Every structure is written in structure tokens, then in C-alpha cells.
């Protein structure tokens, strides 16, 4: 943009806003103008930045103000891209510290680095390990395993929980958050190691309380023959006489039982809880209710206690949820999909 006036360390420029966001701190640089593109609708310059000379401090309707005596505080980003039979490539960036811009720019530089190092548009199994250094808290470490039919695309990487967590943390409703560093490791393996859950079955129409039957999960691998995996599970005696819904989901589809956070620390702790995409999560769900209260999950409560914890005259009520007995089955490759069946549990003859 065009400089309007220089007065001491201050630079007034543009004569119009950039983002019109008020006080903001972004790096500003001098530039070499290569040419002008004239147009009646909107003329513009084609330029290249030369060197950083200061920090933007104001972005208002009438123009922008920079200060050449300051430097914008940036967030360092390190991206490593590797994989089987692939030499590691390292990329180092800095992104602006701004809750609206940081998530978008961090995702952009990670996607550009990964595409630069692994540009093939082919079936790929991608492992993304994210380490977010949140000031005042233990680093948030997250791992995503993703199957992509079109290689390392921006759309694929945008699904990584580590990159999504940046926005969740910066837009938390509790307190301002500062990211001190972002480290992302991307491992790319060009193969389709993925299977979809397409069916569930049992050997009988009813379950016996206290028994350990097999649940038969039908899986369809990419470009392969369907196969069935037998998953043994326990039928608790407490479920006698009830109707139970059995849900089998890929690990990245299943959501862990977490209570609504009460503070930023609780939000970060919730983000740490997840299931691996290379697993199946099996859940037994019943109409019984528990509650989430003050950041904790309290299952298996009697109705009288639940009514006490959620009085109608208070806005600070406990949230109810369906009780779910869950267990995780590790698998060899990435799982996709979700299936469920409903079955009755016999009355307990021992009672």
C-alpha cells in the first residue's frame, strides 16, 4: 500500500483500512514495486517485500498506522514432513499472534509445507502429530491418523485435531490464551491402509446377563475382500431386563465422555482425550442417565439424585447423558464408519 506520511517512528499509510480491526500487531515491511495494474474498477500494484521494518499498530477506517520502533510478537511454527523411504524435510515459519488470523495462517503454512514435500495426488495414510505450547499449561500433544484419497491436501490436514485445537484454545470463553510455539510432524505413507465398518451381528436374539458373547463386526477394506472380526464383550448383570444399544464406531468418530469445561485448563484437558483412528470403540448404551457437573462425569445415578442435581428453579443445572460402557479394540489400519444394533438382555435368573 501507499505511504501517506512518516513522522518520527510512526508511518501512516493506505488511506483506507486493511482488515478494519482496530488495534492489531502485524509485521510491516518495505517493498519494491514492480508494476502498476491500472483498471477503472480497482487499480493495484504488484510488489515484493524487502525487509521487515516495524509493526502495524492500528488498522482503522481512515488508514493504517505502523511503528518502526516495534517488532510484532510472532508465534514460531516448525513443520517436519517425512515418512517411509522419505527423507525428512523441515520448514520454519512465524505466524501472527491474533485469534482470528492465527488458526487460518497456521493451517495454511502446514498445508503448504506438506504439499511442497509430498505433492503426489494419490491414496495416502497420513499421521499428524501436533504439539501446542500453551503458556501456563502443559503442552497439548495430539495425534491424528488420516486416510486421504487425494494425498496431502489442505482439506485433509484441516481435519487434524491439532490444527482445530488452535482455534478452540484462542476462542475459549474463559480467559485470553497465548500460544508460545506450534510444532507439527506430518508422516506420509502412500498406501490405502483403511477399512470401513459396514455391519454388526450377534449369534442370538437376546443377551444373557453375566455372559461374554462375541460381537461380529463386518469390515470392508479398500480394494479388498470383506472380513469379519469377532469382538468378545461382557454383558453386565445390571443390564438384566433392559434394551441395550450396541454401537461400534471408528476411533476418530467416537467422542469420549467429557464434561463441559469450567476453565481453560479443563478445555485443554478435554482436548487431550480422544480415541485413535486405528481402533474400534464399542459402546453399550442404555436409557439410564448420569450427569455432567462442574467439569466431571458422574454416571449411574438414581433418578432421585439426578432430580436433586438439576433443580428446575436454577439456571446452573447438571447436564444429563446416556450411560455408555465402552471399551477400545486396537486395529491394524485406519477405521472408518459407525454401525449400531439394538438387542434385549434377558432377566437375570439368579435374582
C-alpha positions in Angstrom: 0.0 0.0 0.0 0.9 3.7 -0.3 2.7 5.5 2.5 0.8 8.8 3.3 3.1 10.3 5.9 6.1 9.5 8.0 6.5 11.3 11.3 9.3 10.0 13.6 8.8 6.3 14.2 5.2 6.4 13.0 4.0 5.6 9.5 0.6 6.5 8.2 -0.5 4.6 5.1 -3.2 3.3 2.8 -5.9 5.9 3.3 -8.3 3.0 3.8 -8.5 0.0 6.2 -6.8 -3.3 5.7 -9.0 -5.6 7.9 -10.6 -2.7 9.9 -10.0 -4.5 13.2 -8.7 -1.6 15.3 -5.6 -2.2 17.4 -3.5 -5.1 15.9 0.1 -6.0 15.8 1.4 -7.4 12.5 4.8 -7.1 10.8 5.3 -4.4 8.2 8.0 -4.4 5.5 9.3 -2.1 2.9 8.6 -3.2 -0.7 9.8 -3.0 -4.3 7.0 -2.1 -6.7 7.4 -4.0 -10.0 4.5 -2.6 -11.9 1.0 -1.0 -11.7 -2.1 -2.7 -12.9 -4.5 0.1 -14.0 -8.2 -0.5 -14.1 -11.3 1.7 -13.8 -12.8 -0.7 -11.2 -9.7 -1.1 -9.0 -6.1 -0.4 -9.8 -3.4 -2.2 -7.8 0.4 -2.7 -7.6 2.5 -5.8 -8.0 5.2 -5.8 -5.3 7.7 -7.9 -3.4 8.6 -7.3 0.3 12.2 -6.3 1.0 12.8 -6.3 4.8 10.8 -6.1 8.0 10.8 -2.5 9.3 8.3 -2.4 12.2 4.9 -3.4 13.4 1.4 -2.4 12.4 -0.3 -1.0 15.5 -3.6 0.5 14.2 -6.0 -0.6 11.4 -8.8 1.9 11.1 -11.4 3.1 8.6 -9.2 6.1 7.6 -6.0 4.2 7.2 -3.3 2.1 9.0 -0.5 3.2 11.4 2.8 1.4 11.8 5.6 1.9 14.3 9.1 1.3 13.1 10.5 1.1 16.7 8.5 -2.0 17.5 8.5 -5.6 16.2 5.3 -7.7 16.2 5.4 -10.6 18.6 5.0 -13.7 16.4 4.4 -17.4 17.0 7.1 -19.8 15.8 5.9 -22.7 13.7 8.0 -25.8 12.9 6.7 -28.3 10.4 8.5 -31.6 9.7 7.4 -33.7 6.8 8.6 -37.3 6.5 7.5 -40.9 6.0 8.7 -44.4 5.0 11.5 -44.2 2.4 11.3 -40.4 2.5 14.0 -38.0 3.9 12.7 -35.6 6.5 12.2 -32.0 5.4 11.9 -29.2 7.9 10.1 -25.9 7.5 10.2 -22.9 9.9 7.7 -20.1 9.9 6.3 -17.4 12.1 2.6 -16.6 12.2 0.9 -13.6 13.6 -0.5 -13.7 17.1 -4.2 -13.0 16.5 -7.1 -15.2 17.4 -8.8 -14.7 14.1 -5.8 -14.9 11.9 -3.5 -17.5 13.7 -5.7 -20.6 13.1 -6.1 -19.8 9.4 -2.5 -18.9 8.8 -1.1 -21.9 10.8 -3.3 -24.3 8.8 -2.2 -22.7 5.6 1.6 -22.9 6.3 1.3 -26.5 7.5 -0.6 -27.5 4.3 1.8 -25.6 2.0 4.8 -27.3 3.7 3.3 -30.7 3.5 2.2 -30.3 -0.1 5.7 -29.0 -1.1 7.4 -32.0 0.5 4.8 -34.7 -0.5 3.0 -33.5 -3.6 1.7 -36.8 -5.1 -2.1 -36.8 -5.6 -2.6 -40.4 -4.6 -4.1 -42.6 -1.8 -2.2 -41.7 1.4 -2.2 -42.7 5.0 -1.1 -39.6 7.0 -0.1 -39.3 10.6 -0.1 -35.8 12.1 1.5 -35.2 15.5 0.8 -31.8 16.9 2.5 -30.1 19.9 0.9 -26.8 21.0 2.8 -24.9 23.7 0.1 -23.0 25.6 1.5 -20.5 28.0 0.9 -21.6 31.6 -0.1 -25.2 30.8 1.4 -28.5 30.0 2.0 -28.8 26.1 -1.0 -30.2 24.3 0.1 -33.2 22.3 -2.3 -34.7 19.8 -2.0 -37.5 17.2 -4.2 -37.9 14.1 -4.2 -40.8 11.6 -6.0 -39.9 8.4 -6.7 -41.6 5.2 -6.8 -39.4 2.1 -7.7 -40.4 -1.4 -6.1 -37.2 -2.8 -2.8 -37.0 -1.0 -1.8 -34.3 1.5 -4.5 -31.8 0.6 -5.4 -28.7 2.6 -8.9 -30.2 3.2 -7.3 -33.3 4.6 -5.0 -31.5 7.0 -7.8 -29.2 8.1 -9.4 -32.3 9.7 -6.4 -32.8 12.1 -7.5 -32.2 15.7 -4.2 -30.4 16.5 -4.9 -27.7 14.0 -8.6 -27.4 15.1 -7.4 -27.1 18.7 -5.7 -23.8 17.9 -9.0 -22.1 17.2 -10.6 -23.8 20.2 -7.9 -22.5 22.5 -7.7 -19.0 21.2 -11.5 -18.6 21.1 -12.1 -20.1 24.6 -14.8 -18.2 26.6 -12.8 -18.2 29.9 -9.5 -16.3 29.6 -7.1 -14.9 26.9 -4.7 -17.7 25.8 -1.2 -17.4 24.4 0.5 -19.9 22.1 4.2 -19.8 22.5 5.0 -22.4 19.8 3.4 -24.8 17.3 5.2 -28.0 16.2 3.7 -30.2 13.6 5.1 -33.6 12.4 3.5 -35.0 9.2 4.3 -38.5 8.1 3.0 -39.6 4.7 2.8 -43.2 3.5 1.3 -43.6 0.0 -1.0 -46.6 0.7 -4.7 -47.1 1.4 -4.5 -48.8 4.8 -8.1 -48.2 5.7 -11.3 -50.3 6.3 -14.9 -49.3 6.8 -17.4 -50.7 9.4 -20.3 -51.9 7.4 -22.2 -54.4 9.7 -22.8 -55.9 13.1 -24.3 -59.2 14.2 -24.7 -61.5 17.2 -25.4 -65.2 17.4 -28.7 -64.8 19.3 -31.7 -62.5 19.5 -31.1 -61.9 23.2 -28.2 -61.5 25.5 -27.7 -63.3 28.8 -26.6 -61.1 31.8 -23.2 -62.1 33.1 -22.2 -63.8 29.8 -19.3 -63.0 27.4 -20.7 -63.4 23.8 -19.0 -62.4 20.6 -20.0 -59.3 18.6 -19.2 -59.9 14.9 -18.0 -56.7 13.1 -18.0 -56.8 9.3 -15.2 -54.7 7.8 -14.6 -53.7 4.2 -11.0 -52.8 3.4 -10.1 -50.6 0.5 -9.8 -52.7 -2.7 -10.1 -55.9 -0.6 -12.5 -58.6 0.4 -14.9 -58.1 3.3 -14.0 -59.9 6.5 -15.5 -60.4 10.0 -13.8 -59.7 13.3 -15.1 -61.3 16.4 -15.1 -59.0 19.4 -15.9 -60.5 22.8 -17.6 -58.3 25.3 -19.1 -58.6 28.8 -22.8 -58.3 29.5 -23.1 -56.7 32.9 -25.7 -58.3 35.2 -27.0 -54.8 35.9 -28.4 -54.7 32.4 -30.8 -57.6 33.0 -34.2 -56.9 31.6 -33.2 -53.9 29.7 -32.9 -53.0 26.0 -29.3 -52.2 25.0 -28.0 -50.4 22.0 -24.5 -51.6 20.9 -22.6 -49.0 18.9 -19.3 -49.7 17.1 -17.5 -46.7 15.7 -14.1 -45.8 14.3 -11.9 -44.2 16.9 -11.9 -40.8 15.2 -15.7 -40.9 15.0 -16.4 -41.8 18.7 -16.5 -39.0 21.1 -15.1 -39.5 24.6 -17.3 -38.8 27.6 -16.2 -35.4 28.8 -18.0 -32.8 30.9 -18.4 -29.2 29.7 -15.2 -27.3 30.8 -15.3 -24.8 33.6 -12.0 -23.1 32.7 -9.2 -23.0 30.1 -7.4 -25.8 31.9 -10.5 -28.0 31.7 -10.9 -27.2 28.0 -7.3 -28.3 27.3 -7.7 -31.5 29.3 -10.8 -32.3 27.3 -8.9 -31.8 24.0 -6.3 -34.4 25.2 -9.0 -37.1 25.4 -9.6 -38.9 22.1 -9.5 -42.4 20.5 -7.0 -43.5 17.9 -8.3 -43.8 14.3 -6.7 -47.2 14.3 -9.1 -48.6 16.8 -12.8 -49.6 17.1 -14.7 -48.2 20.1 -17.5 -50.4 21.3 -20.2 -48.9 23.5 -23.2 -50.4 25.3 -25.8 -47.7 25.8 -28.9 -47.8 28.0 -31.7 -45.4 28.9 -30.1 -44.9 32.3 -28.8 -41.5 33.0 -25.9 -39.9 34.7 -24.9 -36.3 34.8 -22.0 -34.0 33.9 -21.5 -31.5 36.7 -18.8 -28.9 37.3 -16.4 -30.4 34.9 -16.8 -34.0 35.9 -18.8 -37.0 34.5 -20.9 -38.8 37.2 -22.6 -42.0 35.7 -25.1 -44.5 37.2 -27.0 -42.1 39.5 -30.6 -42.9 40.7 -33.4 -40.7 39.4 -33.9 -39.0 42.8 -30.2 -37.8 42.8 -30.4 -36.6 39.2 -33.6 -34.6 40.0 -31.7 -33.0 43.0 -28.7 -32.1 40.9 -30.9 -30.3 38.3 -33.5 -28.3 40.1 -36.0 -26.5 37.9 -35.6 -23.2 39.7 -31.9 -22.9 38.8 -30.1 -22.0 35.6 -27.0 -23.8 36.8 -28.3 -27.3 36.1 -26.5 -30.5 35.6 -26.5 -31.8 32.0 -27.7 -35.4 31.5 -26.3 -38.0 29.2 -26.8 -41.6 28.3 -24.7 -44.0 30.2 -22.2 -45.9 28.0 -20.0 -48.8 29.0 -17.1 -48.6 26.5 -14.0 -50.5 25.5 -11.4 -50.0 22.8 -10.3 -52.6 20.2 -6.9 -51.8 18.6 -6.8 -52.5 14.9 -4.1 -52.7 12.3 -5.1 -49.9 10.0 -7.4 -46.8 10.0 -11.0 -47.4 10.6 -14.0 -45.5 9.2 -17.7 -45.5 9.8 -20.2 -46.4 12.5 -22.8 -49.1 13.0 -25.3 -50.0 15.7 -27.8 -52.6 16.7 -30.4 -52.8 19.5 -30.9 -56.0 21.5 -32.7 -57.1 24.6 -31.0 -58.5 27.7 -32.8 -61.4 29.4 -34.0 -61.2 33.0 -31.4 -62.5 35.5 -32.5 -65.9 36.6 -30.3 -65.7 39.7 -32.4 -62.9 41.2 
